[in-house]
Amino acid sequence: MEVRWIKLGSVTSTNSYISELIKQGKAGEGLVVIADYQEAGRGQGANRWQSRKGENLLMSTLLFPAFLSASRQFHISRMASLAICDTMDPLGLDPRIKWPNDILIRQEKIAGILIEHGITGKNISHTIIGIGMNLNQSDFPEFPVNATSLALEKGFTREPLLVAEDLLKHLMARYIQLKEGRSELLEQEYLERLFRIHRPASFRAKGKTFNGVIRGVNDYGELLVEQGDQTVSYGFQEIELTLEG
C-alpha cells in the first residue's frame, strides 16, 4: 500500500476532508491527513473533539477493507484501539480501552476514535479512521470525562507529526493482522486492554442506573454485561459506563 500524507494547518475536520476527496475521486487507500487545528472536530454522535492549535495529534486514515463484511465492522475499531495503545506503550503510558471509542489513562481520556464506513452490498468499501490524541496540551475545558495528555502524565512533549508516523506504523501492522484473518488475536489483546472488564461497575441504560460486570464485546461490537444471572448485549448509545467513584 502506498502511503500519501496531506498536512494541513486548519480544516473543518480531517474525516470530513477525506470524505470530500472520496466524492471527488481523489482519495486512495493509504491516504493520511493530519492537521494542526480542526474548526469542527467531531466525536461520536453530537460530541465534539476540542484541541488547541498545533498541540495535539489530529489524524485520519483511509483504508479499503473490502474483505470485511459490514456486520463485522467493529474489527476496525478493535484494530485502531490497539494501534493507539501500541503507540502509547513506549511513551511510558498504560492505556485502557473504554468501549466503544475512548482511550483512557486511569479514568481520564487521552484519545478518541471516530470511524466512518462506506458500505457496498454486504461489505465495507472504505473506512475513514479518525484519531485524536492529546499530546502537549496541559489544560482542558470541562468534559463529562476528564481529559489528560502525554505532557500531563509524563512531563514531556512530542512532535505530533512524529507521533502520527509512529501511529500509522502500528495501525498498518494491526491492519495486516486483520487482513490475514488473525481476528482472534486482536480480540484477545483488545479484551486484555478493556477498561473495567471482569470488575463490578455502574451503568446507565434506558434512564436507569444498575450494577454489572463487563464480560467482553461480541463481533458485532456490542458490549456484553453480566447482570445477575444473565449476560445482556448492548449496542452503541444503548448503555453508558459511569466513571463515578
Backbone as CSV, one residue per row, in Angstrom:
resi,resn,N_x,N_y,N_z,CA_x,CA_y,CA_z,C_x,C_y,C_z
1,MET,0.837,-1.191,0.000,0.000,0.000,0.000,0.880,1.252,0.000
2,GLU,0.583,2.155,-0.885,1.343,3.408,-0.957,0.708,4.444,-0.029
3,VAL,1.504,4.985,0.875,1.014,5.984,1.819,1.181,7.373,1.236
4,ARG,0.139,8.168,1.327,0.172,9.551,0.864,-0.238,10.456,2.018
5,TRP,0.663,11.370,2.396,0.410,12.267,3.509,-0.085,13.625,3.015
6,ILE,-1.082,14.168,3.698,-1.515,15.547,3.497,-1.471,16.239,4.851
7,LYS,-0.688,17.296,4.940,-0.544,18.058,6.186,-1.247,19.402,6.027
8,LEU,-2.193,19.687,6.918,-2.994,20.896,6.835,-2.804,21.748,8.081
9,GLY,-2.873,23.059,7.911,-2.826,23.951,9.056,-4.152,23.941,9.797
10,SER,-5.222,24.153,9.049,-6.553,24.180,9.646,-7.542,23.517,8.695
11,VAL,-8.538,22.823,9.247,-9.520,22.113,8.440,-10.791,21.981,9.276
12,THR,-11.917,21.810,8.599,-13.158,21.589,9.338,-13.008,20.364,10.229
13,SER,-12.703,19.221,9.617,-12.295,18.017,10.330,-11.533,17.145,9.343
14,THR,-10.591,16.372,9.843,-9.785,15.527,8.952,-10.639,14.429,8.319
15,ASN,-11.609,13.898,9.052,-12.519,12.901,8.461,-13.325,13.503,7.320
16,SER,-13.856,14.694,7.543,-14.660,15.357,6.506,-13.818,15.681,5.276
17,TYR,-12.568,16.041,5.500,-11.669,16.352,4.388,-11.479,15.126,3.496
18,ILE,-11.258,13.968,4.116,-11.106,12.742,3.321,-12.418,12.382,2.632
19,SER,-13.529,12.555,3.314,-14.832,12.260,2.701,-15.038,13.058,1.430
20,GLU,-14.642,14.313,1.458,-14.796,15.169,0.277,-13.879,14.698,-0.851
21,LEU,-12.654,14.282,-0.525,-11.745,13.770,-1.550,-12.288,12.481,-2.174
22,ILE,-12.939,11.655,-1.367,-13.552,10.432,-1.899,-14.629,10.785,-2.915
23,LYS,-15.476,11.755,-2.601,-16.533,12.191,-3.520,-15.954,12.700,-4.833
24,GLN,-14.770,13.311,-4.762,-14.117,13.861,-5.952,-13.278,12.823,-6.695
25,GLY,-13.217,11.605,-6.158,-12.406,10.554,-6.768,-10.918,10.795,-6.640
26,LYS,-10.509,11.503,-5.585,-9.107,11.870,-5.412,-8.453,11.212,-4.192
27,ALA,-9.074,10.158,-3.679,-8.564,9.541,-2.456,-8.324,8.051,-2.680
28,GLY,-7.120,7.597,-2.382,-6.783,6.191,-2.485,-6.459,5.608,-1.130
29,GLU,-6.437,4.285,-1.052,-6.107,3.636,0.207,-4.696,4.038,0.636
30,GLY,-4.560,4.313,1.926,-3.274,4.748,2.442,-3.159,6.254,2.575
31,LEU,-4.218,6.981,2.234,-4.209,8.427,2.425,-4.256,8.744,3.918
32,VAL,-3.378,9.633,4.352,-3.343,10.066,5.751,-3.406,11.593,5.777
33,VAL,-4.340,12.124,6.525,-4.491,13.581,6.661,-4.274,13.950,8.119
34,ILE,-3.363,14.886,8.357,-3.176,15.416,9.704,-3.335,16.933,9.656
35,ALA,-3.739,17.501,10.777,-3.989,18.939,10.833,-3.518,19.502,12.164
36,ASP,-3.122,20.773,12.133,-2.765,21.466,13.371,-4.011,21.825,14.174
37,TYR,-5.113,22.051,13.433,-6.324,22.511,14.107,-7.551,22.074,13.321
38,GLN,-8.607,21.696,14.057,-9.891,21.366,13.438,-10.930,22.393,13.887
39,GLU,-11.563,23.025,12.917,-12.564,24.030,13.236,-13.835,23.416,13.804
40,ALA,-14.116,22.172,13.416,-15.310,21.476,13.903,-14.982,19.998,14.074
41,GLY,-13.968,19.739,14.895,-13.576,18.357,15.134,-14.733,17.552,15.693
42,ARG,-14.903,16.344,15.186,-16.076,15.554,15.542,-15.707,14.336,16.371
43,GLY,-16.605,14.027,17.301,-16.543,12.765,18.018,-17.762,11.940,17.645
44,GLN,-18.056,10.937,18.461,-19.222,10.118,18.187,-20.498,10.920,18.422
45,GLY,-21.504,10.693,17.573,-22.787,11.360,17.727,-22.650,12.865,17.604
46,ALA,-23.196,13.570,18.606,-23.142,15.036,18.584,-21.917,15.586,19.306
47,ASN,-21.059,14.713,19.764,-19.878,15.157,20.510,-18.882,15.877,19.612
48,ARG,-18.092,16.744,20.236,-17.058,17.483,19.518,-15.700,17.197,20.140
49,TRP,-14.669,17.151,19.270,-13.305,16.946,19.762,-12.612,18.296,19.755
50,GLN,-12.213,18.763,20.939,-11.613,20.085,21.070,-10.117,19.950,21.343
51,SER,-9.335,20.714,20.594,-7.885,20.638,20.714,-7.279,21.982,20.352
52,ARG,-6.279,22.403,21.109,-5.590,23.655,20.794,-4.689,23.481,19.580
53,LYS,-4.542,24.556,18.839,-3.806,24.508,17.586,-2.363,24.071,17.785
54,GLY,-1.977,23.043,17.041,-0.600,22.590,16.991,-0.127,21.773,18.170
55,GLU,-0.982,21.550,19.169,-0.510,20.906,20.393,-0.759,19.395,20.428
56,ASN,-1.709,18.910,19.639,-2.105,17.511,19.733,-2.142,16.832,18.366
57,LEU,-2.344,15.535,18.369,-2.426,14.765,17.135,-3.869,14.716,16.652
58,LEU,-4.093,15.191,15.434,-5.397,15.136,14.768,-5.160,14.469,13.424
59,MET,-5.678,13.253,13.254,-5.258,12.430,12.117,-6.390,11.540,11.634
60,SER,-6.496,11.407,10.321,-7.447,10.463,9.723,-6.744,9.654,8.644
61,THR,-7.118,8.384,8.547,-6.514,7.456,7.596,-7.602,6.763,6.803
62,LEU,-7.369,6.571,5.515,-8.333,5.923,4.633,-7.862,4.514,4.275
63,LEU,-8.733,3.538,4.514,-8.456,2.150,4.160,-9.617,1.579,3.352
64,PHE,-9.314,0.524,2.582,-10.328,-0.150,1.757,-10.453,-1.613,2.184
65,PRO,-11.087,-1.893,3.331,-11.177,-3.272,3.822,-12.342,-4.041,3.196
66,ALA,-12.301,-4.221,1.881,-13.403,-4.884,1.179,-13.560,-6.339,1.596
67,PHE,-12.550,-6.904,2.242,-12.598,-8.283,2.716,-13.491,-8.436,3.945
68,LEU,-13.924,-7.308,4.520,-14.644,-7.326,5.785,-16.119,-7.020,5.559
69,SER,-16.992,-7.888,6.065,-18.428,-7.657,5.924,-18.851,-6.501,6.827
70,ALA,-19.916,-5.820,6.434,-20.404,-4.682,7.208,-20.794,-5.098,8.623
71,SER,-21.270,-6.327,8.770,-21.681,-6.800,10.097,-20.503,-7.007,11.033
72,ARG,-19.287,-7.031,10.491,-18.087,-7.237,11.305,-17.229,-5.970,11.384
73,GLN,-17.857,-4.833,11.197,-17.099,-3.586,11.137,-16.405,-3.233,12.445
74,PHE,-16.849,-3.815,13.567,-16.199,-3.498,14.833,-14.752,-3.969,14.875
75,HIS,-14.370,-4.896,13.993,-12.971,-5.303,13.922,-12.066,-4.101,13.647
76,ILE,-12.573,-3.130,12.899,-11.784,-1.927,12.599,-11.553,-1.122,13.872
77,SER,-12.576,-1.023,14.705,-12.432,-0.302,15.967,-11.434,-0.994,16.884
78,ARG,-11.491,-2.325,16.939,-10.508,-3.075,17.737,-9.091,-2.770,17.266
79,MET,-8.918,-2.852,15.967,-7.609,-2.637,15.350,-7.072,-1.240,15.668
80,ALA,-7.911,-0.229,15.517,-7.487,1.149,15.755,-7.172,1.386,17.233
81,SER,-8.000,0.839,18.109,-7.772,0.995,19.541,-6.434,0.398,19.951
82,LEU,-6.146,-0.797,19.442,-4.886,-1.455,19.790,-3.689,-0.700,19.213
83,ALA,-3.838,-0.132,18.019,-2.746,0.639,17.424,-2.410,1.865,18.269
84,ILE,-3.434,2.504,18.820,-3.188,3.646,19.704,-2.444,3.193,20.957
85,CYS,-2.874,2.068,21.519,-2.186,1.537,22.705,-0.741,1.176,22.376
86,ASP,-0.526,0.584,21.197,0.833,0.254,20.772,1.714,1.501,20.707
87,THR,1.124,2.607,20.297,1.853,3.869,20.179,2.169,4.467,21.544
88,MET,1.259,4.286,22.485,1.420,4.892,23.804,2.357,4.101,24.707
89,ASP,2.406,2.805,24.537,3.212,1.972,25.429,4.673,2.438,25.534
90,PRO,5.352,2.696,24.400,6.760,3.119,24.505,6.942,4.489,25.150
91,LEU,5.856,5.247,25.267,5.919,6.565,25.901,5.766,6.460,27.412
92,GLY,5.641,5.235,27.909,5.531,5.032,29.347,4.122,5.152,29.878
93,LEU,3.132,5.186,28.979,1.741,5.279,29.384,1.147,3.875,29.520
94,ASP,0.065,3.766,30.256,-0.611,2.487,30.454,-2.070,2.633,30.030
95,PRO,-2.327,2.665,28.716,-3.673,2.964,28.231,-4.650,1.811,28.391
96,ARG,-5.908,2.182,28.561,-7.000,1.220,28.586,-8.082,1.671,27.615
97,ILE,-8.760,0.718,27.040,-9.789,0.990,26.035,-11.153,1.032,26.710
98,LYS,-11.783,2.177,26.673,-13.156,2.296,27.177,-14.106,2.155,25.996
99,TRP,-14.858,1.082,26.000,-15.810,0.820,24.923,-16.762,1.991,24.773
100,PRO,-17.082,2.448,23.552,-16.606,1.843,22.303,-15.460,2.586,21.605
101,ASN,-15.129,3.822,22.067,-14.235,4.622,21.218,-13.290,5.558,21.966
102,ASP,-13.050,5.291,23.245,-12.162,6.152,24.028,-10.957,5.376,24.527
103,ILE,-9.842,6.072,24.670,-8.650,5.518,25.286,-8.386,6.319,26.557
104,LEU,-8.262,5.613,27.673,-8.114,6.258,28.974,-6.752,5.978,29.596
105,ILE,-6.311,6.937,30.409,-5.233,6.724,31.365,-5.901,6.846,32.734
106,ARG,-5.902,5.746,33.481,-6.722,5.639,34.692,-8.184,5.857,34.291
107,GLN,-8.779,6.989,34.674,-10.165,7.268,34.289,-10.264,8.539,33.456
108,GLU,-9.143,8.974,32.881,-9.140,10.217,32.117,-8.848,9.949,30.642
109,LYS,-9.527,10.678,29.784,-9.455,10.431,28.350,-8.224,11.084,27.735
110,ILE,-7.452,10.267,27.016,-6.271,10.781,26.330,-6.403,10.683,24.822
111,ALA,-7.325,9.866,24.337,-7.507,9.729,22.886,-8.930,9.277,22.582
112,GLY,-9.367,9.610,21.379,-10.688,9.204,20.917,-10.637,8.795,19.454
113,ILE,-11.603,7.979,19.059,-11.644,7.431,17.710,-13.009,7.731,17.090
114,LEU,-13.012,8.152,15.844,-14.246,8.297,15.072,-14.060,7.548,13.761
115,ILE,-14.816,6.465,13.586,-14.694,5.623,12.400,-15.954,5.763,11.561
116,GLU,-15.764,6.021,10.278,-16.881,6.159,9.339,-16.658,5.227,8.151
117,HIS,-17.698,4.447,7.840,-17.592,3.440,6.787,-18.430,3.797,5.563
118,GLY,-17.950,3.343,4.407,-18.771,3.282,3.217,-19.120,1.818,2.979
119,ILE,-20.376,1.532,2.673,-20.833,0.155,2.513,-21.287,-0.074,1.071
120,THR,-20.788,-1.145,0.467,-21.241,-1.575,-0.859,-21.711,-3.019,-0.742
121,GLY,-23.006,-3.236,-0.986,-23.545,-4.574,-0.808,-23.474,-4.961,0.660
122,LYS,-22.843,-6.088,0.936,-22.719,-6.562,2.313,-21.344,-6.272,2.908
123,ASN,-20.476,-5.640,2.126,-19.108,-5.420,2.588,-18.771,-3.948,2.729
124,ILE,-17.679,-3.691,3.427,-17.199,-2.322,3.619,-16.374,-1.913,2.405
125,SER,-16.739,-0.828,1.769,-15.984,-0.361,0.610,-14.806,0.517,1.021
126,HIS,-15.022,1.342,2.034,-13.921,2.152,2.554,-14.168,2.482,4.020
127,THR,-13.101,2.801,4.717,-13.162,3.157,6.132,-12.277,4.368,6.374
128,ILE,-12.822,5.360,7.035,-12.044,6.511,7.477,-11.878,6.387,8.981
129,ILE,-10.631,6.293,9.420,-10.338,6.157,10.846,-9.788,7.488,11.347
130,GLY,-10.599,8.197,12.105,-10.172,9.470,12.680,-9.698,9.274,14.108
131,ILE,-8.543,9.821,14.434,-7.966,9.671,15.765,-7.502,11.023,16.294
132,GLY,-7.923,11.336,17.493,-7.414,12.500,18.206,-6.657,12.020,19.427
133,MET,-5.446,12.510,19.620,-4.630,12.083,20.753,-4.044,13.321,21.433
134,ASN,-4.288,13.448,22.722,-3.789,14.598,23.481,-2.309,14.402,23.803
135,LEU,-1.484,15.289,23.284,-0.041,15.181,23.470,0.518,16.285,24.366
136,ASN,0.463,17.509,23.896,1.197,18.598,24.534,0.319,19.610,25.263
137,GLN,-0.987,19.466,25.157,-1.897,20.393,25.823,-1.927,20.089,27.321
138,SER,-1.871,21.131,28.140,-1.766,20.923,29.579,-3.008,21.337,30.365
139,ASP,-3.988,21.966,29.710,-5.253,22.241,30.383,-6.391,22.108,29.371
140,PHE,-7.542,21.688,29.867,-8.669,21.362,29.002,-9.959,21.942,29.553
141,PRO,-10.944,22.171,28.659,-12.272,22.548,29.152,-12.868,21.403,29.963
142,GLU,-13.934,21.694,30.645,-14.604,20.649,31.425,-15.381,19.734,30.499
143,PHE,-15.143,18.428,30.602,-15.823,17.422,29.804,-16.516,16.440,30.747
144,PRO,-17.523,15.697,30.245,-18.130,14.637,31.059,-17.092,13.618,31.543
145,VAL,-16.104,13.321,30.684,-14.960,12.506,31.079,-13.738,13.412,31.082
146,ASN,-13.074,13.543,32.214,-11.911,14.425,32.305,-10.850,14.033,31.281
147,ALA,-10.176,15.044,30.739,-9.135,14.804,29.737,-7.758,14.871,30.379
148,THR,-6.820,14.131,29.768,-5.425,14.215,30.146,-4.580,14.186,28.886
149,SER,-3.274,14.254,29.039,-2.381,14.304,27.882,-1.039,13.669,28.240
150,LEU,-0.240,13.452,27.217,1.120,12.961,27.438,1.896,13.920,28.339
151,ALA,1.776,15.212,28.076,2.505,16.209,28.870,2.105,16.164,30.334
152,LEU,0.811,16.039,30.598,0.337,15.990,31.974,0.762,14.699,32.668
153,GLU,0.756,13.607,31.930,1.056,12.309,32.536,2.552,12.085,32.746
154,LYS,3.358,12.496,31.779,4.780,12.142,31.806,5.715,13.340,31.930
155,GLY,5.212,14.547,31.741,6.047,15.726,31.917,6.928,16.060,30.733
156,PHE,6.681,15.446,29.573,7.430,15.815,28.368,6.468,15.881,27.187
157,THR,6.932,16.444,26.082,6.092,16.630,24.902,6.656,15.847,23.725
158,ARG,5.832,15.715,22.692,6.240,15.060,21.460,5.684,15.823,20.260
159,GLU,6.445,15.873,19.191,6.001,16.499,17.953,4.859,15.659,17.367
160,PRO,3.680,16.262,17.131,2.543,15.488,16.629,2.834,14.708,15.355
161,LEU,3.604,15.269,14.425,3.891,14.553,13.181,4.676,13.272,13.450
162,LEU,5.626,13.314,14.364,6.406,12.120,14.683,5.530,11.041,15.315
163,VAL,4.603,11.466,16.175,3.679,10.505,16.774,2.739,9.943,15.709
164,ALA,2.335,10.793,14.759,1.472,10.329,13.668,2.163,9.249,12.847
165,GLU,3.432,9.430,12.565,4.181,8.438,11.796,4.271,7.114,12.544
166,ASP,4.476,7.211,13.853,4.557,6.004,14.671,3.194,5.317,14.741
167,LEU,2.148,6.105,14.916,0.793,5.554,14.967,0.430,4.858,13.668
168,LEU,0.789,5.460,12.539,0.475,4.841,11.252,1.188,3.496,11.115
169,LYS,2.416,3.415,11.576,3.160,2.154,11.529,2.414,1.061,12.293
170,HIS,1.950,1.397,13.472,1.229,0.421,14.282,-0.145,0.103,13.687
171,LEU,-0.789,1.109,13.120,-2.097,0.896,12.506,-1.994,-0.061,11.326
172,MET,-0.964,0.113,10.504,-0.775,-0.770,9.363,-0.429,-2.196,9.793
173,ALA,0.334,-2.333,10.871,0.665,-3.665,11.385,-0.599,-4.378,11.868
174,ARG,-1.480,-3.666,12.546,-2.738,-4.252,13.001,-3.668,-4.553,11.820
175,TYR,-3.621,-3.711,10.811,-4.443,-3.927,9.609,-4.007,-5.207,8.899
176,ILE,-2.725,-5.443,8.825,-2.214,-6.680,8.225,-2.706,-7.887,9.024
177,GLN,-2.680,-7.809,10.339,-3.194,-8.901,11.159,-4.656,-9.192,10.829
178,LEU,-5.438,-8.130,10.664,-6.851,-8.295,10.350,-7.040,-8.925,8.974
179,LYS,-6.276,-8.453,7.992,-6.371,-8.999,6.635,-5.944,-10.460,6.587
180,GLU,-5.021,-10.829,7.438,-4.531,-12.207,7.468,-5.455,-13.137,8.255
181,GLY,-6.566,-12.619,8.735,-7.525,-13.444,9.445,-7.186,-13.715,10.897
182,ARG,-6.367,-12.865,11.487,-5.941,-13.072,12.872,-6.806,-12.268,13.840
183,SER,-8.105,-12.304,13.591,-9.025,-11.513,14.408,-9.093,-12.023,15.849
184,GLU,-8.852,-13.330,16.053,-8.882,-13.857,17.416,-7.769,-13.252,18.267
185,LEU,-6.599,-13.035,17.666,-5.504,-12.384,18.372,-5.874,-10.958,18.735
186,LEU,-6.480,-10.238,17.790,-6.898,-8.864,18.052,-7.929,-8.826,19.175
187,GLU,-8.872,-9.764,19.143,-9.898,-9.804,20.176,-9.282,-10.066,21.552
188,GLN,-8.347,-11.005,21.620,-7.709,-11.338,22.887,-6.971,-10.130,23.464
189,GLU,-6.193,-9.457,22.635,-5.447,-8.292,23.115,-6.378,-7.146,23.480
190,TYR,-7.459,-7.008,22.723,-8.445,-5.962,23.000,-9.062,-6.177,24.382
191,LEU,-9.437,-7.411,24.682,-10.063,-7.700,25.972,-9.077,-7.487,27.115
192,GLU,-7.804,-7.761,26.879,-6.793,-7.524,27.907,-6.669,-6.039,28.237
193,ARG,-7.011,-5.198,27.275,-6.915,-3.748,27.456,-8.236,-3.111,27.866
194,LEU,-9.323,-3.875,27.856,-10.654,-3.287,28.026,-10.855,-2.768,29.450
195,PHE,-11.228,-1.525,29.537,-11.427,-0.838,30.812,-12.534,-1.503,31.620
196,ARG,-12.226,-1.846,32.867,-13.156,-2.395,33.852,-13.683,-3.788,33.492
197,ILE,-13.039,-4.513,32.612,-13.509,-5.862,32.302,-13.364,-6.750,33.540
198,HIS,-14.382,-7.566,33.751,-14.449,-8.520,34.867,-14.408,-7.845,36.236
199,ARG,-14.774,-6.574,36.277,-14.830,-5.842,37.550,-16.212,-5.223,37.710
200,PRO,-16.778,-5.218,38.905,-18.076,-4.573,39.114,-18.019,-3.105,38.691
201,ALA,-19.059,-2.659,38.035,-19.110,-1.278,37.556,-20.553,-0.805,37.550
202,SER,-20.710,0.501,37.443,-22.030,1.114,37.402,-22.347,1.538,35.968
203,PHE,-23.579,1.293,35.536,-24.008,1.584,34.170,-25.321,2.348,34.200
204,ARG,-25.575,3.040,33.079,-26.874,3.661,32.847,-27.413,3.183,31.516
205,ALA,-28.658,2.764,31.501,-29.330,2.345,30.269,-30.828,2.563,30.437
206,LYS,-31.439,3.133,29.411,-32.893,3.383,29.421,-33.318,4.180,30.653
207,GLY,-32.475,5.142,31.034,-32.817,6.025,32.136,-32.622,5.442,33.514
208,LYS,-32.106,4.227,33.606,-31.905,3.577,34.894,-30.427,3.304,35.149
209,THR,-30.047,3.343,36.415,-28.684,3.018,36.822,-28.670,1.638,37.460
210,PHE,-27.677,0.842,37.110,-27.596,-0.502,37.664,-26.131,-0.935,37.714
211,ASN,-25.873,-1.973,38.477,-24.534,-2.536,38.575,-24.419,-3.772,37.698
212,GLY,-23.232,-3.981,37.158,-22.991,-5.144,36.318,-21.500,-5.372,36.160
213,VAL,-21.171,-6.365,35.363,-19.772,-6.707,35.112,-19.574,-6.887,33.617
214,ILE,-18.625,-6.153,33.031,-18.311,-6.309,31.605,-17.641,-7.664,31.400
215,ARG,-18.173,-8.444,30.457,-17.601,-9.746,30.159,-16.962,-9.820,28.771
216,GLY,-17.129,-8.770,27.980,-16.491,-8.770,26.668,-17.254,-7.918,25.671
217,VAL,-16.856,-8.031,24.419,-17.505,-7.344,23.302,-17.648,-8.364,22.180
218,ASN,-18.843,-8.520,21.628,-19.015,-9.525,20.580,-18.583,-8.999,19.212
219,ASP,-18.652,-9.847,18.199,-18.186,-9.480,16.861,-18.986,-8.353,16.234
220,TYR,-20.159,-8.090,16.769,-20.998,-7.009,16.236,-20.743,-5.695,16.972
221,GLY,-19.766,-5.722,17.891,-19.411,-4.509,18.607,-20.285,-4.211,19.798
222,GLU,-21.096,-5.161,20.213,-21.985,-4.958,21.353,-21.267,-5.311,22.660
223,LEU,-21.486,-4.472,23.670,-20.880,-4.704,24.976,-21.669,-5.779,25.712
224,LEU,-20.966,-6.758,26.254,-21.592,-7.859,26.982,-21.481,-7.579,28.472
225,VAL,-22.614,-7.384,29.121,-22.656,-7.026,30.538,-23.416,-8.091,31.314
226,GLU,-22.755,-8.637,32.300,-23.391,-9.621,33.172,-24.221,-8.889,34.215
227,GLN,-25.510,-9.215,34.254,-26.442,-8.610,35.205,-27.154,-9.746,35.934
228,GLY,-26.746,-9.991,37.155,-27.334,-11.097,37.898,-26.990,-12.423,37.253
229,ASP,-28.011,-13.164,36.845,-27.791,-14.492,36.270,-27.856,-14.504,34.752
230,GLN,-27.788,-13.322,34.125,-27.817,-13.274,32.665,-26.801,-12.273,32.132
231,THR,-26.375,-12.487,30.888,-25.467,-11.567,30.202,-26.236,-10.905,29.073
232,VAL,-26.282,-9.588,29.092,-27.061,-8.805,28.133,-26.116,-8.065,27.198
233,SER,-26.451,-8.021,25.908,-25.642,-7.289,24.926,-26.256,-5.929,24.658
234,TYR,-25.393,-4.919,24.580,-25.827,-3.547,24.361,-25.074,-2.956,23.176
235,GLY,-25.799,-2.287,22.292,-25.181,-1.582,21.189,-24.759,-0.186,21.598
236,PHE,-24.033,0.475,20.701,-23.571,1.838,20.951,-24.758,2.753,21.213
237,GLN,-24.633,3.615,22.211,-25.630,4.581,22.664,-26.780,3.944,23.429
238,GLU,-26.718,2.631,23.631,-27.753,1.974,24.427,-27.377,1.903,25.902
239,ILE,-26.099,2.066,26.197,-25.618,1.934,27.572,-24.444,2.873,27.793
240,GLU,-24.296,3.317,29.024,-23.179,4.191,29.393,-22.515,3.639,30.644
241,LEU,-21.212,3.469,30.593,-20.429,3.090,31.761,-20.087,4.359,32.524
242,THR,-20.534,4.460,33.760,-20.255,5.664,34.537,-18.875,5.561,35.156
243,LEU,-18.258,6.710,35.373,-16.903,6.742,35.921,-16.895,7.321,37.322
244,GLU,-17.991,7.186,38.015,-18.098,7.722,39.376,-17.432,6.760,40.350
245,GLY,-16.733,7.336,41.326,-16.160,6.509,42.371,-14.844,5.910,41.988
